[in-house]
């Protein structure tokens, strides 16, 4: 009997390529700094679980970053100086931040989010449209009074301008959300739909102009001037719509 031909060995299946990280779904909230650092360090073999102590450490490092940047500028910031001011070791610092660039990027994002989250807290519980608008003016007035943005502009102009550009675009969207009931009330009373994006943009531009070129007669005229600006924008929008 003829011998059966030997079966060919099956070729091993090609190893599957590791999948790239998928982009976050639309509407998903960005990961917190602690979570990002924990994910990065777990890949390297060191796991850092998000906890209250980690959050406090990151908060101290970011607070120290502001102090160091305002003293020496963003270009000459020293990680060693940040560690000394924050009271942490370099090893602890690198558990959460990969580099100086990573630190500055996280610091900028932290300041923007702090601005918007505190604004949302101030406005969120106010249901009366006029009262919410006045609360916005008060918040912006206090921000200009307490902000250290002018100092940042002096010691780190390039970094400051980059920060202003980012917060400018963020604020156009956030202000429209925060003033939603105000715009709804105006639209109903005027019988037209106002250009919400333009109005919010002009408010933000006015705030930034107060940082760059402060009012010589005193900034307490800020709420009055912004109301006049809004009145002019509303009248202009109404006239264009009814033509």
ABEGO torsion letter per residue (X at the ends): XBBBBBBBBBBBBBBBBBBBBBBBBBGBBBBBAAAAAAAAAAAAGBBBBBBAAAAAAAAAAAAAAAAAAAAAEAAABBAAAAAAAAGBBAAAAAAABABAAAAAAAAAAAAAAAAAAAAAAAAAABABAAAAAAAAAAAAAAAAAABAAAAAAAABAAAAAAAAAAAAAAAAAAAAAAAAAAAAAAAAAAGBBBBAAAAAAAAAAAAAAAAABBBAAEAAAAAAAAAAAAAAAAAAAAAAAAX
